[in-house]
Amino acid sequence: MTQTIAPRLRTLVLLLVAAACALLAGAGPASAHAALTGSDPREGAVVDTAPAQVSLTFSESVSTDDDSLRVLDPKGKRVDDGKPSGTGGTTYSVKLHAGLPDGTYTVTYQVVSADSHPVAGAYTFSVGAPSETSVTVSGPSAGGGFVGGLYGVGRYVSYTGFAVLVGGAAFVLACWPRGSGVRVLQRVVVSGWLALTAATLLLLLLRGSYTGSGKFADVFDLNLLGEVLQTKPGAALVSRLLLLAAAALFIAVLFGAYDKREDEEKRDLTFGLAVGGSVVAAGLAATWAMSEHASVGLQAGLAMPVDVVHLIAVATWLGGLTALLVALYRAPADTPVPALAVRRFSRVAFGSVIALVVTGTYQSWRQLGSWTAFTDTRYGQLLLVKIGLVAVLVGVAYFSRRWTAQLAEAAPAVAGAAAARRAEKGAGKAGTKAGTKASGNASAKAGTKAPGNAKVAQKESGTAKASGTTKGSGTAKGSGGSQRAAQLARQRAAVDAARQKRQRDADPNRFGLRRSVLAEAGIAVVLLVVTTVLTQTEPGRTEEEAKAAGGSSAAASAPSTGAVTLDMPFDTGAQNGKGVVRVELDPARVGANDMHLYVERPDGTAFDIPEVKVALTQKAKDIGPLPVAPDHITTGHWSASGVQIPMAGDWEVALTVRTSDIDQVTISKNTQIG
């Protein structure tokens, strides 16, 4: 049984690591936590004269630099002054050069939201009439690519290292003080510290490129690193490194002076270590709370301490679970994990779960804001997965508690059997010693009765044998005997340790506990991955507010008549088969509407085509398609009156454009009507 458990453990660990990497790889770039809710000019708009500036409105405040907002002409040349300015909390603008010619202009933005995540995007608007543009928005982008993936891995490793460091130390202090002398537990806690330190340094180096160009070469730009240190996330990472130095001192005391104290002295030192360790753990957790989700949005003053409690509860539960798992599998046979330590951890884990439920409920309400956000937003869907994993983890923990109870009940019987074996072994040693002593006395007595001349002869013979060479040989023989005795002692110790390990592993209660704890650890790995992806996803409340603001922004930016204008480029693939159809629907309300279609070449000149047809569809209500047959009015102009819109909502406008007898294409675009 012992020989099969270790390979199973290694195989399962490898599978869990592979699953974690797959989940992280599928997470994609970090989602924007500040959404673009409006712009002036709006996306796709055609304005008569060039605006003096371009303004963007976000769902929360963002940080900008000279390249954050850029406006490019059709040839890709910048036409802005490169100095974005805030005009009202969440609105930022950049001034444009005077006298811009007609054509299509591209607006690109790349900013950093208040919760430390990069936000990037682009859209176009036209002056006078749409035109061809050579601008392409491609290449490495903020929050994506190789740097973005590496940053995501660094975040996961940092969360894992924090959990193992805090939870492992809490397990030793609160559950198994004598475990401070167990080498494998020392390695677990030190590994957590090393992982968190290395991940923090990596995140600090990647931060500039992650929120900027996305190029790996910029990781080694010291000027960029200096700029990062002046930001809130950079200051949080530096603070984390300083706190890790204090954590190193805590670890040295825990596994040094504390381990060498007697039990009575340990009780006095435990309180001081518990207070100091709690302060360091809270400080480390605060470096996340003060720079990410909790620091912005609704009730930030309350959300940050709640987030600190949430992170510490996660670390105490999952990190302690890791320490328990390693101790159950790798602790020396002469120092097995006692049932009392497992019972203590069960109580600590139960308290952590209660804290997680309370703080998690508050965080869910704060980040989602509505029940529909659970299913309608990606954040809500991931949160449902996390809740499901926690529920499964609690269910498996229930079985662990049952095995713990059975182990505790069996502990007195096992201890009694061990004491009986020790007593029996001691009795056997005493009998052997007594027999040896009796035999020696008998031999001595017989020797006394031997004739005197025999003793003289024996003495002379002994004197003859004790020559120089014989004496040297006896010395070497004595040295070899002591080495052989030491070797035999080591072999006996190894055999005894193996026997004790077999006896320990043969206990069905301990074996069942090990399996259930291993299952808990596997679920915990996936849970940490989902949590990491969740912190990189736009909160449901923000996403829904952005959608609502986007709809109202589009309605507010429409002309006073309520008309909707759509510019829809087409290409049938034939000669002279490229152009743009501008669709105008007035007043874009429920009931009768007037529709006008203007067909233009890429250079903006009107031209006729053999046929153009329109169909309106509202997929959400399964309405349509409603065909519209416009009449040809003049060159490049078609019109239809009395177009009936039965209800308000998001409508799809589909155009079928035919430029010859055989060349045609269907294009579509959605718009809000009503």
C-alpha positions as CSV (number, residue, x, y, z in Angstrom):
1,M,0.0,0.0,0.0
2,T,2.8,2.4,0.9
3,Q,4.5,1.8,-2.4
4,T,1.4,2.7,-4.4
5,I,0.4,5.9,-2.6
6,A,3.5,8.0,-3.5
7,P,3.2,7.4,-7.3
8,R,-0.6,8.2,-7.1
9,L,0.2,11.4,-5.2
10,R,2.8,12.5,-7.8
11,T,0.5,11.6,-10.7
12,L,-2.4,13.6,-9.2
13,V,-0.2,16.6,-8.5
14,L,1.0,16.6,-12.1
15,L,-2.6,16.4,-13.4
16,L,-3.7,19.2,-11.1
17,V,-0.8,21.4,-12.2
18,A,-1.7,20.7,-15.9
19,A,-5.3,21.6,-15.3
20,A,-4.3,24.8,-13.6
21,C,-2.1,25.8,-16.5
22,A,-4.9,25.0,-19.0
23,L,-7.3,27.1,-17.0
24,L,-4.9,30.0,-16.8
25,A,-4.1,29.7,-20.5
26,G,-7.7,29.8,-21.4
27,A,-8.3,32.9,-19.3
28,G,-7.0,35.2,-22.0
29,P,-6.0,38.8,-21.5
30,A,-7.2,40.6,-18.4
31,S,-10.6,42.1,-18.9
32,A,-11.0,45.8,-18.6
33,H,-12.4,46.8,-15.2
34,A,-13.1,50.3,-16.4
35,A,-15.4,50.3,-19.5
36,L,-15.8,52.9,-22.2
37,T,-19.4,54.2,-21.7
38,G,-19.4,57.1,-24.2
39,S,-17.5,59.2,-26.7
40,D,-17.7,62.5,-28.6
41,P,-17.8,62.1,-31.5
42,R,-19.5,58.7,-31.0
43,E,-18.4,55.5,-32.7
44,G,-19.2,55.4,-36.4
45,A,-20.6,59.0,-36.5
46,V,-20.2,61.2,-39.5
47,V,-19.9,64.9,-38.6
48,D,-20.1,67.8,-41.0
49,T,-17.1,69.7,-39.6
50,A,-13.9,68.5,-37.8
51,P,-14.3,68.6,-34.0
52,A,-11.9,70.6,-31.8
53,Q,-11.3,67.7,-29.5
54,V,-12.2,64.0,-28.9
55,S,-13.7,63.0,-25.5
56,L,-14.0,59.6,-23.9
57,T,-16.0,58.7,-20.9
58,F,-15.2,55.6,-18.7
59,S,-17.2,53.9,-16.0
60,E,-14.5,54.8,-13.4
61,S,-11.5,57.0,-13.2
62,V,-8.4,56.0,-15.1
63,S,-4.7,57.1,-15.3
64,T,-3.4,58.4,-18.6
65,D,-0.1,59.5,-20.2
66,D,0.8,61.3,-23.4
67,D,0.1,58.2,-25.5
68,S,-3.1,57.1,-23.8
69,L,-5.4,58.8,-26.3
70,R,-4.4,59.0,-29.9
71,V,-6.3,60.2,-33.0
72,L,-5.0,59.1,-36.4
73,D,-6.0,60.4,-39.9
74,P,-6.7,58.0,-42.8
75,K,-2.9,57.7,-43.5
76,G,-2.1,56.8,-39.8
77,K,-0.6,60.2,-38.9
78,R,-1.4,61.6,-35.4
79,V,-3.6,64.6,-35.5
80,D,-3.9,65.2,-31.7
81,D,-1.7,67.3,-29.4
82,G,-0.8,64.3,-27.2
83,K,-1.8,65.8,-23.9
84,P,-5.0,64.1,-22.5
85,S,-6.8,66.0,-19.8
86,G,-9.6,65.1,-17.5
87,T,-12.7,67.2,-17.9
88,G,-15.0,65.8,-15.3
89,G,-14.1,62.8,-13.1
90,T,-14.4,60.0,-15.6
91,T,-14.3,62.0,-18.9
92,Y,-10.9,62.6,-20.7
93,S,-10.3,64.5,-23.8
94,V,-7.5,65.3,-26.3
95,K,-7.4,68.4,-28.5
96,L,-7.1,68.0,-32.3
97,H,-5.2,70.0,-34.9
98,A,-7.1,72.7,-36.7
99,G,-8.3,72.4,-40.3
100,L,-8.6,68.6,-40.5
101,P,-9.7,67.4,-44.0
102,D,-12.6,65.1,-44.6
103,G,-12.2,61.4,-44.1
104,T,-12.3,58.6,-41.5
105,Y,-10.3,59.0,-38.3
106,T,-9.3,56.3,-35.8
107,V,-9.3,56.9,-32.1
108,T,-7.2,54.6,-30.0
109,Y,-7.1,54.5,-26.2
110,Q,-4.9,52.7,-23.7
111,V,-5.3,53.6,-20.0
112,V,-5.1,51.9,-16.6
113,S,-8.2,51.6,-14.5
114,A,-8.2,52.6,-10.8
115,D,-8.1,48.9,-9.8
116,S,-4.8,48.4,-11.7
117,H,-6.0,46.7,-14.8
118,P,-5.2,48.0,-18.4
119,V,-8.0,49.1,-20.7
120,A,-7.5,49.4,-24.4
121,G,-9.6,49.8,-27.5
122,A,-10.2,51.7,-30.7
123,Y,-13.1,53.1,-32.9
124,T,-13.6,55.3,-35.9
125,F,-15.6,58.4,-36.9
126,S,-15.7,60.4,-40.1
127,V,-15.6,64.0,-41.1
128,G,-17.7,65.0,-44.1
129,A,-17.9,61.4,-45.5
130,P,-16.3,58.0,-44.8
131,S,-13.1,57.2,-46.6
132,E,-10.6,54.4,-46.8
133,T,-8.0,54.3,-44.0
134,S,-4.7,52.6,-43.7
135,V,-4.8,52.4,-39.9
136,T,-4.7,48.9,-38.4
137,V,-4.8,48.4,-34.6
138,S,-2.7,45.3,-34.1
139,G,0.4,44.0,-32.4
140,P,1.1,43.5,-28.7
141,S,-1.6,45.1,-26.6
142,A,-1.8,46.0,-22.9
143,G,-2.9,43.1,-20.8
144,G,-2.5,40.5,-23.5
145,G,0.1,38.5,-25.4
146,F,3.1,36.7,-23.8
147,V,3.6,39.4,-21.1
148,G,-0.1,39.3,-20.2
149,G,0.0,35.5,-19.8
150,L,3.2,35.7,-17.8
151,Y,1.6,38.3,-15.6
152,G,-1.4,36.1,-15.0
153,V,0.8,33.2,-14.0
154,G,2.7,35.5,-11.6
155,R,-0.6,36.5,-10.0
156,Y,-1.6,32.9,-9.5
157,V,1.8,32.0,-8.0
158,S,1.5,35.0,-5.6
159,Y,-1.9,33.9,-4.4
160,T,-0.7,30.4,-4.0
161,G,2.5,31.4,-2.2
162,F,0.5,33.7,0.2
163,A,-1.9,30.8,1.0
164,V,0.8,28.3,1.7
165,L,2.9,30.8,3.7
166,V,0.1,32.0,6.0
167,G,-1.9,28.8,6.2
168,G,1.2,26.6,6.8
169,A,2.4,28.9,9.6
170,A,-1.1,29.0,11.1
171,F,-1.3,25.2,11.0
172,V,1.9,24.9,13.0
173,L,1.1,27.5,15.6
174,A,-2.6,26.8,16.1
175,C,-2.8,23.0,15.4
176,W,0.5,21.3,15.8
177,P,3.2,23.3,17.7
178,R,5.5,20.2,17.8
179,G,5.3,20.3,13.9
180,S,7.8,23.2,14.0
181,G,10.5,20.6,14.2
182,V,9.2,18.5,11.3
183,R,11.4,19.2,8.3
184,V,8.7,18.8,5.6
185,L,6.5,21.4,7.3
186,Q,9.4,23.8,7.4
187,R,9.9,23.3,3.7
188,V,6.3,23.9,2.9
189,V,6.2,27.3,4.7
190,V,9.6,28.4,3.3
191,S,8.4,27.4,-0.2
192,G,5.4,29.6,0.2
193,W,7.6,32.5,1.2
194,L,9.9,31.9,-1.8
195,A,7.0,31.6,-4.2
196,L,5.4,34.8,-3.0
197,T,8.7,36.7,-3.1
198,A,9.6,35.5,-6.6
199,A,6.2,36.2,-7.9
200,T,6.1,39.7,-6.4
201,L,9.5,40.6,-8.0
202,L,8.2,39.2,-11.4
203,L,5.0,41.3,-11.2
204,L,7.0,44.4,-10.4
205,L,9.2,43.9,-13.4
206,L,6.4,43.0,-15.8
207,R,4.0,45.8,-14.6
208,G,5.3,48.5,-16.9
209,S,5.1,46.4,-20.1
210,Y,1.8,44.8,-18.9
211,T,0.0,48.2,-18.8
212,G,1.9,49.7,-21.7
213,S,3.3,48.3,-24.9
214,G,3.0,44.6,-24.0
215,K,6.5,44.0,-25.3
216,F,8.8,41.7,-23.3
217,A,11.8,43.8,-24.0
218,D,10.3,46.6,-22.0
219,V,10.5,44.4,-18.9
220,F,14.2,45.5,-18.5
221,D,13.5,49.2,-19.0
222,L,14.7,50.9,-15.8
223,N,12.9,54.1,-16.6
224,L,9.7,52.3,-17.0
225,L,10.3,50.5,-13.7
226,G,10.8,53.9,-12.1
227,E,7.4,55.1,-13.4
228,V,5.8,51.9,-12.1
229,L,7.1,52.6,-8.6
230,Q,5.2,55.9,-8.5
231,T,1.9,54.2,-9.2
232,K,-0.5,52.7,-6.6
233,P,0.1,49.1,-7.8
234,G,3.8,49.6,-7.8
235,A,3.8,50.9,-4.3
236,A,1.7,47.9,-3.2
237,L,4.2,45.5,-4.7
238,V,7.1,47.3,-2.9
239,S,5.2,47.2,0.3
240,R,4.6,43.5,-0.1
241,L,8.4,42.9,-0.5
242,L,9.1,44.9,2.7
243,L,6.4,42.8,4.6
244,L,8.0,39.6,3.2
245,A,11.3,40.6,4.9
246,A,9.3,40.7,8.2
247,A,7.8,37.4,7.3
248,A,11.3,35.9,6.9
249,L,12.1,37.0,10.5
250,F,8.9,35.3,11.7
251,I,9.8,32.1,9.9
252,A,13.3,32.1,11.4
253,V,11.8,32.4,14.9
254,L,9.1,29.9,14.3
255,F,11.5,27.2,13.1
256,G,14.4,28.2,15.2
257,A,14.0,29.6,18.7
258,Y,10.4,28.4,19.0
259,D,11.2,24.9,18.0
260,K,14.0,24.6,20.5
261,R,11.8,25.7,23.5
262,E,10.2,23.3,25.9
263,D,6.4,22.9,25.8
264,E,5.9,25.3,28.8
265,E,8.1,27.9,27.2
266,K,6.4,27.5,23.8
267,R,3.1,28.5,25.3
268,D,4.5,31.9,26.3
269,L,6.1,32.4,22.8
270,T,3.1,31.2,20.9
271,F,1.0,34.3,21.8
272,G,3.7,36.7,20.6
273,L,4.2,34.8,17.4
274,A,0.5,34.7,16.8
275,V,0.1,38.4,17.1
276,G,3.1,39.2,15.0
277,G,2.2,36.7,12.3
278,S,-1.4,38.0,12.2
279,V,-0.1,41.6,11.7
280,V,2.2,40.5,8.9
281,A,-0.5,38.4,7.2
282,A,-3.0,41.2,7.4
283,G,-0.4,43.6,5.9
284,L,0.3,41.2,3.0
285,A,-3.4,40.8,2.3
286,A,-3.9,44.6,2.4
287,T,-1.4,45.0,-0.5
288,W,-4.0,43.3,-2.7
289,A,-7.0,45.0,-1.1
290,M,-5.6,48.5,-1.5
291,S,-4.7,48.2,-5.2
292,E,-7.4,46.0,-6.8
293,H,-11.2,45.5,-6.9
294,A,-11.8,46.5,-3.3
295,S,-10.1,49.9,-3.5
296,V,-12.6,51.3,-6.1
297,G,-16.3,51.4,-6.6
298,L,-19.1,51.1,-4.0
299,Q,-18.2,51.3,-0.3
300,A,-14.4,51.1,-0.8
301,G,-13.8,52.0,2.9
302,L,-15.7,48.9,4.0
303,A,-14.7,46.7,1.1
304,M,-11.0,46.8,1.8
305,P,-11.0,45.4,5.3
306,V,-13.6,42.8,4.2
307,D,-11.2,41.8,1.4
308,V,-8.4,41.4,3.9
309,V,-10.5,39.1,6.1
310,H,-11.5,37.1,3.0
311,L,-7.9,36.6,1.8
312,I,-6.7,35.5,5.3
313,A,-9.6,33.1,5.6
314,V,-8.8,31.6,2.2
315,A,-5.1,31.3,3.1
316,T,-5.8,29.7,6.5
317,W,-8.1,27.1,5.0
318,L,-6.3,26.2,1.8
319,G,-2.7,26.8,3.1
320,G,-3.4,24.8,6.3
321,L,-4.9,22.1,4.1
322,T,-1.7,21.9,2.1
323,A,0.4,21.6,5.3
324,L,-1.8,18.9,6.6
325,L,-1.6,17.0,3.4
326,V,2.2,17.1,3.2
327,A,2.4,16.1,6.9
328,L,0.1,13.1,6.4
329,Y,2.1,11.9,3.5
330,R,5.7,12.9,4.2
331,A,6.1,13.4,8.0
332,P,8.7,10.9,9.5
333,A,7.2,7.7,10.9
334,D,8.4,8.5,14.4
335,T,6.5,11.9,14.4
336,P,3.1,11.2,12.8
337,V,0.4,13.9,12.7
338,P,-1.6,13.4,15.9
339,A,-5.4,13.2,15.8
340,L,-5.5,16.2,18.1
341,A,-3.8,18.4,15.5
342,V,-6.2,17.2,12.8
343,R,-9.2,18.0,15.1
344,R,-7.8,21.5,15.8
345,F,-7.4,22.1,12.1
346,S,-10.9,21.0,11.4
347,R,-12.2,23.6,13.8
348,V,-9.9,26.3,12.3
349,A,-11.1,25.4,8.8
350,F,-14.8,25.5,9.9
351,G,-14.2,29.1,11.2
352,S,-12.5,30.0,7.9
353,V,-15.5,28.7,5.9
354,I,-17.9,30.8,8.0
355,A,-15.7,33.9,7.4
356,L,-15.6,33.1,3.6
357,V,-19.4,32.8,3.4
358,V,-20.0,36.1,5.1
359,T,-17.3,38.1,3.3
360,G,-18.0,36.4,0.0
361,T,-21.7,37.2,0.2
362,Y,-20.9,40.9,0.7
363,Q,-18.3,40.9,-2.2
364,S,-20.8,39.2,-4.5
365,W,-23.4,41.8,-3.9
366,R,-20.9,44.6,-4.3
367,Q,-19.4,43.3,-7.6
368,L,-22.7,42.1,-9.2
369,G,-25.5,44.3,-8.0
370,S,-28.3,42.1,-9.4
371,W,-29.4,38.5,-9.6
372,T,-29.3,38.6,-13.4
373,A,-25.6,39.5,-13.4
374,F,-24.9,35.9,-12.2
375,T,-25.9,34.6,-15.6
376,D,-25.6,37.6,-17.9
377,T,-22.0,38.5,-17.1
378,R,-18.8,36.6,-17.3
379,Y,-17.9,37.7,-13.8
380,G,-21.2,36.2,-12.5
381,Q,-20.7,33.0,-14.4
382,L,-17.1,32.6,-12.9
383,L,-18.5,33.4,-9.5
384,L,-21.1,30.6,-9.8
385,V,-18.2,28.2,-10.7
386,K,-16.3,29.4,-7.6
387,I,-19.3,28.9,-5.4
388,G,-19.8,25.4,-6.7
389,L,-16.2,24.5,-6.1
390,V,-16.4,25.8,-2.5
391,A,-19.6,23.8,-2.0
392,V,-17.8,20.6,-3.2
393,L,-14.8,21.4,-1.1
394,V,-17.0,21.8,2.0
395,G,-18.6,18.4,1.1
396,V,-15.3,16.7,0.9
397,A,-14.2,18.4,4.1
398,Y,-17.2,16.8,5.8
399,F,-15.8,13.3,5.1
400,S,-12.4,14.4,6.3
401,R,-14.1,15.4,9.6
402,R,-15.7,11.9,9.9
403,W,-12.3,10.3,9.3
404,T,-10.8,12.6,11.9
405,A,-13.4,11.5,14.5
406,Q,-12.7,7.8,13.8
407,L,-9.0,8.4,14.0
408,A,-9.5,10.1,17.4
409,E,-11.6,7.2,18.6
410,A,-9.0,4.7,17.5
411,A,-6.0,6.7,18.9
412,P,-6.3,5.4,22.6
413,A,-6.4,1.7,21.4
414,V,-3.4,2.3,19.1
415,A,-1.5,4.0,21.9
416,G,-2.3,1.1,24.2
417,A,-1.1,-1.4,21.7
418,A,2.1,0.5,21.1
419,A,2.7,0.7,24.9
420,A,2.1,-3.1,25.2
421,R,4.6,-3.7,22.3
422,R,7.2,-1.5,24.1
423,A,6.6,-3.3,27.4
424,E,7.0,-6.7,25.7
425,K,10.1,-5.6,23.9
426,G,11.5,-4.3,27.2
427,A,10.7,-7.6,29.0
428,G,12.5,-9.5,26.2
429,K,15.6,-7.4,26.6
430,A,15.6,-7.9,30.4
431,G,15.3,-11.7,30.0
432,T,18.2,-11.7,27.5
433,K,20.3,-9.7,29.8
434,A,19.6,-11.9,32.8
435,G,20.4,-15.1,30.8
436,T,23.7,-13.6,29.7
437,K,24.6,-12.7,33.2
438,A,23.8,-16.2,34.5
439,S,25.9,-17.8,31.9
440,G,28.8,-15.5,32.7
441,N,28.7,-16.4,36.4
442,A,28.7,-20.1,35.7
443,S,31.7,-19.8,33.4
444,A,33.6,-17.8,36.0
445,K,32.8,-20.4,38.7
446,A,34.1,-23.2,36.5
447,G,37.3,-21.4,35.8
448,T,38.0,-21.0,39.5
449,K,37.9,-24.8,39.9
450,A,40.4,-25.4,37.1
451,P,43.9,-26.7,38.1
452,G,46.5,-24.0,38.8
453,N,49.0,-25.3,36.3
454,A,46.4,-25.0,33.5
455,K,46.0,-21.3,34.4
456,V,49.8,-20.9,34.2
457,A,49.9,-22.5,30.8
458,Q,47.0,-20.4,29.6
459,K,48.8,-17.2,30.8
460,E,52.0,-18.2,29.1
461,S,50.2,-18.9,25.9
462,G,48.5,-15.6,26.0
463,T,51.8,-13.8,26.6
464,A,53.3,-15.5,23.5
465,K,50.4,-14.4,21.3
466,A,50.5,-10.8,22.4
467,S,53.5,-10.0,20.1
468,G,53.9,-6.7,18.2
469,T,52.1,-7.8,15.0
470,T,49.4,-9.5,16.8
471,K,48.8,-6.4,18.9
472,G,48.5,-4.2,15.9
473,S,46.0,-6.6,14.2
474,G,43.9,-6.6,17.4
475,T,43.7,-2.8,17.3
476,A,42.5,-2.8,13.6
477,K,40.0,-5.5,14.4
478,G,38.6,-3.4,17.2
479,S,38.2,-0.3,14.9
480,G,36.4,-2.4,12.2
481,G,34.1,-3.8,14.8
482,S,33.0,-0.3,16.0
483,Q,32.2,0.7,12.3
484,R,30.3,-2.5,11.8
485,A,28.3,-1.9,14.9
486,A,27.4,1.7,13.8
487,Q,26.3,0.4,10.4
488,L,24.1,-2.2,12.0
489,A,22.6,0.4,14.3
490,R,21.7,2.5,11.2
491,Q,20.2,-0.4,9.5
492,R,18.1,-1.3,12.5
493,A,16.9,2.3,12.8
494,A,15.9,2.3,9.1
495,V,14.1,-1.0,9.5
496,D,12.3,0.2,12.6
497,A,11.3,3.5,10.7
498,A,10.0,1.5,7.8
499,R,8.1,-0.8,10.1
500,Q,6.5,2.1,11.9
501,K,5.6,3.7,8.6
502,R,3.9,0.5,7.4
503,Q,2.0,0.3,10.6
504,R,0.9,3.9,10.4
505,D,-0.1,3.6,6.7
506,A,-2.0,0.4,7.4
507,D,-4.4,2.3,9.7
508,P,-7.6,2.5,7.7
509,N,-8.7,5.7,9.4
510,R,-5.5,7.5,8.6
511,F,-5.5,6.1,5.1
512,G,-9.1,7.4,4.5
513,L,-8.2,10.8,6.0
514,R,-5.2,11.1,3.6
515,R,-7.3,10.3,0.6
516,S,-10.0,12.9,1.5
517,V,-7.5,15.6,2.3
518,L,-5.8,14.9,-1.0
519,A,-9.1,15.4,-2.8
520,E,-9.6,18.6,-0.9
521,A,-6.2,19.9,-2.0
522,G,-7.0,19.0,-5.7
523,I,-10.2,21.0,-5.6
524,A,-8.3,23.9,-3.9
525,V,-5.9,24.1,-6.7
526,V,-8.7,24.6,-9.3
527,L,-10.4,27.0,-6.9
528,L,-7.3,29.2,-6.7
529,V,-7.1,29.3,-10.5
530,V,-10.8,30.4,-10.8
531,T,-10.2,33.0,-8.1
532,T,-7.2,34.4,-10.0
533,V,-9.2,34.6,-13.3
534,L,-12.0,36.2,-11.4
535,T,-9.7,39.0,-10.2
536,Q,-8.8,39.7,-13.8
537,T,-12.4,39.9,-15.0
538,E,-14.6,43.0,-15.3
539,P,-17.1,43.0,-12.3
540,G,-20.7,42.3,-13.3
541,R,-21.9,45.6,-11.8
542,T,-19.4,47.5,-14.0
543,E,-20.3,45.5,-17.1
544,E,-24.0,46.1,-16.7
545,E,-23.5,49.8,-15.9
546,A,-21.4,50.1,-19.1
547,K,-24.1,48.5,-21.2
548,A,-26.7,50.8,-19.8
549,A,-24.6,53.8,-20.2
550,G,-23.6,52.8,-23.7
551,G,-27.3,52.5,-24.7
552,S,-28.2,55.9,-23.1
553,S,-25.0,57.4,-24.6
554,A,-26.0,56.3,-28.1
555,A,-29.5,57.6,-27.6
556,A,-28.2,60.9,-26.3
557,S,-25.8,61.4,-29.1
558,A,-28.5,60.9,-31.8
559,P,-29.9,64.0,-33.5
560,S,-32.7,65.9,-31.8
561,T,-35.2,64.3,-34.2
562,G,-34.3,60.9,-32.8
563,A,-33.0,59.7,-36.2
564,V,-30.5,56.8,-36.3
565,T,-27.7,56.8,-38.9
566,L,-25.7,53.7,-39.8
567,D,-22.7,53.6,-42.2
568,M,-22.4,50.1,-43.6
569,P,-19.4,49.4,-46.0
570,F,-19.8,46.7,-48.6
571,D,-17.7,44.8,-51.1
572,T,-19.3,42.4,-53.6
573,G,-16.0,41.4,-55.0
574,A,-16.7,42.7,-58.5
575,Q,-15.2,45.7,-60.3
576,N,-16.6,48.8,-58.8
577,G,-18.2,46.6,-56.1
578,K,-17.0,48.6,-53.1
579,G,-18.8,51.3,-51.4
580,V,-20.7,52.5,-48.3
581,V,-24.5,52.5,-47.7
582,R,-25.6,55.1,-45.2
583,V,-29.0,54.2,-43.6
584,E,-31.0,56.9,-41.9
585,L,-34.1,56.0,-40.0
586,D,-36.3,58.9,-38.7
587,P,-37.5,59.2,-36.0
588,A,-36.4,55.7,-35.0
589,R,-39.4,55.2,-32.8
590,V,-42.2,52.6,-32.4
591,G,-44.7,53.2,-35.2
592,A,-44.2,54.7,-38.7
593,N,-40.7,55.8,-39.7
594,D,-39.0,57.3,-42.8
595,M,-36.0,55.4,-44.2
596,H,-33.3,56.9,-46.5
597,L,-30.4,55.0,-48.1
598,Y,-27.4,56.8,-49.6
599,V,-24.9,54.7,-51.7
600,E,-21.4,56.2,-52.1
601,R,-18.2,55.1,-53.6
602,P,-15.1,54.9,-51.3
603,D,-14.1,58.4,-52.4
604,G,-17.5,59.8,-51.2
605,T,-19.2,60.3,-54.6
606,A,-22.8,59.0,-55.0
607,F,-23.5,56.2,-57.5
608,D,-26.3,53.8,-58.5
609,I,-26.4,50.1,-58.1
610,P,-29.0,47.7,-59.6
611,E,-30.7,46.8,-56.3
612,V,-30.7,47.4,-52.6
613,K,-33.0,45.7,-50.1
614,V,-33.5,46.1,-46.4
615,A,-34.8,43.7,-43.7
616,L,-35.4,44.5,-40.0
617,T,-35.1,41.7,-37.3
618,Q,-35.4,41.7,-33.5
619,K,-33.9,38.3,-32.5
620,A,-34.6,38.7,-28.8
621,K,-38.4,38.7,-29.4
622,D,-38.2,36.5,-32.5
623,I,-39.7,39.3,-34.7
624,G,-38.9,39.5,-38.4
625,P,-37.3,39.7,-40.7
626,L,-39.5,42.6,-41.8
627,P,-38.7,43.4,-45.5
628,V,-38.5,47.0,-46.7
629,A,-38.5,47.8,-50.4
630,P,-37.1,51.4,-50.8
631,D,-37.8,53.4,-54.0
632,H,-35.0,54.9,-56.1
633,I,-35.2,58.7,-55.8
634,T,-32.0,60.0,-57.5
635,T,-28.4,59.0,-58.0
636,G,-27.3,57.0,-55.0
637,H,-30.5,57.7,-53.1
638,W,-33.3,55.4,-52.1
639,S,-36.2,56.1,-49.8
640,A,-39.2,54.3,-48.1
641,S,-42.0,55.9,-46.1
642,G,-44.2,54.4,-43.4
643,V,-41.7,51.8,-42.3
644,Q,-43.4,50.2,-39.3
645,I,-41.4,49.4,-36.1
646,P,-43.7,47.2,-33.9
647,M,-41.8,47.6,-30.6
648,A,-38.7,49.1,-29.1
649,G,-35.5,47.2,-28.6
650,D,-32.2,46.1,-30.3
651,W,-32.9,45.7,-34.0
652,E,-30.7,44.2,-36.7
653,V,-30.7,46.1,-40.0
654,A,-29.6,43.8,-42.8
655,L,-28.8,45.2,-46.3
656,T,-28.6,43.1,-49.5
657,V,-26.6,45.1,-52.0
658,R,-26.3,43.9,-55.7
659,T,-23.8,45.6,-58.0
660,S,-24.3,43.4,-61.1
661,D,-26.5,40.6,-62.3
662,I,-24.5,38.0,-60.2
663,D,-22.5,40.0,-57.6
664,Q,-24.2,40.8,-54.4
665,V,-23.5,40.8,-50.6
666,T,-25.6,41.0,-47.4
667,I,-24.3,43.1,-44.6
668,S,-25.9,43.9,-41.2
669,K,-25.5,46.1,-38.1
670,N,-27.5,46.4,-34.9
671,T,-29.0,49.6,-33.6
672,Q,-31.3,50.6,-30.7
673,I,-34.8,51.8,-31.8
674,G,-37.4,53.2,-29.6
